[in-house]
């Protein structure tokens, strides 16, 4: 019996497990060796806030916006060190060159769909210009990334407005972050199953600095899905070149936050390791995939005041202290991607196109069989 035939029988006769509110870790799926933060979320990094705007209307609109704020104060006036790494550049990440040149972020980070990047930029610019203290500001570097949700969403309709981007920014808060079919993950597809927003974190032990690393992802890419070392894609018959829907192309946006005192050079090194986490899930950064990583530090001792022309003294971690942070990025990225798949629900959208949710019960059974 072929794997997909067994899957059909399994889903018919297997009693449904109560896991709608449970994340993979809660169900016993292992992810690395480092402990997670209290919420297992990017918001475990103190000061980080996340907001979603989700737009599901009629039969064809399935899209949204996700905003990540490095801190709750005026980001333009108190910039944070940052870096960008391009795993594969078939995509759009507005604002990249200034981050690479200056090594900092001065605005909220916006994730949305491919044809709404311009709306994202206008929303960020309008939001920043309206903030108290920015009355004389004449230039804003809006950092806006995307994935293409055009299979489920009427992407050509450009249904996201600047005001809706501002809503996502204004709604950003600390605490638990919604995952799955929300915000910028509303209409995404990952490994042939419903993708979405996912997040995870790692808290280093005090002996390694006690720092926190948090990751948020927008998953819309392909490859050969693997979970906890199990070749799930092959077992389910969902892998590149087999299924007309699931080609390997797509995109993944990855945002890394840390409270560690790390400047742009080592933040870029951390960003590079996120691609290792993506690879652990079976992602391959194919020719048509836009895989971008944004990394920033919230450490208050590293803030860059706007307009400062004097000397700035920073205390930063040496290269020799980076290895635990590298591992934290790899583990949190892998788990955030799988979290996005487990949280996502089946969706029908544009022109009746449908994408099923990951068959979680079947996958849990596969992983338990491996443990035995």
Rosetta blueprint (number, residue, H / E / L):
1 X L
2 X L
3 X H
4 X H
5 X H
6 X H
7 X H
8 X H
9 X H
10 X H
11 X H
12 X H
13 X H
14 X L
15 X L
16 X L
17 X L
18 X L
19 X L
20 X L
21 X L
22 X L
23 X L
24 X H
25 X H
26 X H
27 X H
28 X L
29 X L
30 X L
31 X L
32 X L
33 X L
34 X L
35 X L
36 X L
37 X L
38 X L
39 X L
40 X L
41 X L
42 X H
43 X H
44 X H
45 X L
46 X L
47 X L
48 X L
49 X E
50 X E
51 X E
52 X E
53 X E
54 X E
55 X E
56 X E
57 X E
58 X L
59 X L
60 X L
61 X E
62 X E
63 X E
64 X E
65 X E
66 X E
67 X E
68 X E
69 X E
70 X L
71 X L
72 X L
73 X L
74 X L
75 X L
76 X L
77 X L
78 X E
79 X E
80 X E
81 X E
82 X E
83 X E
84 X E
85 X E
86 X E
87 X E
88 X E
89 X E
90 X L
91 X L
92 X L
93 X E
94 X E
95 X L
96 X H
97 X H
98 X H
99 X H
100 X H
101 X H
102 X H
103 X L
104 X E
105 X E
106 X L
107 X L
108 X L
109 X E
110 X E
111 X E
112 X E
113 X E
114 X H
115 X H
116 X H
117 X H
118 X H
119 X H
120 X H
121 X H
122 X H
123 X H
124 X H
125 X H
126 X H
127 X H
128 X H
129 X H
130 X H
131 X L
132 X L
133 X L
134 X L
135 X L
136 X L
137 X L
138 X L
139 X L
140 X L
141 X L
142 X L
143 X E
144 X E
145 X E
146 X E
147 X E
148 X L
149 X L
150 X L
151 X L
152 X L
153 X L
154 X L
155 X H
156 X H
157 X H
158 X L
159 X L
160 X L
161 X L
162 X H
163 X H
164 X H
165 X H
166 X H
167 X H
168 X H
169 X H
170 X H
171 X L
172 X L
173 X E
174 X L
175 X L
176 X L
177 X L
178 X L
179 X L
180 X E
181 X L
182 X L
183 X H
184 X H
185 X H
186 X L
187 X L
188 X L
189 X E
190 X E
191 X L
192 X L
193 X E
194 X E
195 X L
196 X L
197 X E
198 X E
199 X E
200 X E
201 X E
202 X E
203 X E
204 X L
205 X L
206 X H
207 X H
208 X H
209 X L
210 X L
211 X L
212 X E
213 X E
214 X E
215 X E
216 X E
217 X E
218 X E
219 X E
220 X E
221 X L
222 X L
223 X E
224 X L
225 X L
226 X L
227 X E
228 X L
229 X L
230 X E
231 X L
232 X H
233 X H
234 X H
235 X H
236 X L
237 X L
238 X L
239 X L
240 X L
241 X L
242 X L
243 X L
244 X L
245 X L
246 X L
247 X L
248 X L
249 X L
250 X E
251 X E
252 X E
253 X E
254 X E
255 X E
256 X E
257 X E
258 X E
259 X L
260 X L
261 X L
262 X L
263 X L
264 X H
265 X H
266 X H
267 X H
268 X H
269 X H
270 X H
271 X H
272 X H
273 X H
274 X H
275 X H
276 X H
277 X H
278 X H
279 X H
280 X H
281 X L
282 X L
283 X E
284 X L
285 X L
286 X L
287 X L
288 X L
289 X E
290 X E
291 X E
292 X E
293 X E
294 X E
295 X E
296 X E
297 X E
298 X L
299 X L
300 X H
301 X H
302 X H
303 X L
304 X E
305 X E
306 X L
307 X L
308 X L
309 X L
310 X L
311 X L
312 X L
313 X L
314 X L
315 X L
316 X L
317 X L
318 X L
319 X H
320 X H
321 X H
322 X L
323 X H
324 X H
325 X H
326 X H
327 X H
328 X H
329 X H
330 X H
331 X H
332 X H
333 X H
334 X H
335 X H
336 X H
337 X H
338 X H
339 X H
340 X H
341 X H
342 X H
343 X H
344 X L
345 X L
346 X L
347 X E
348 X E
349 X L
350 X H
351 X H
352 X H
353 X L
354 X E
355 X E
356 X L
357 X L
358 X L
359 X L
360 X H
361 X H
362 X H
363 X H
364 X H
365 X H
366 X H
367 X H
368 X H
369 X H
370 X H
371 X H
372 X L
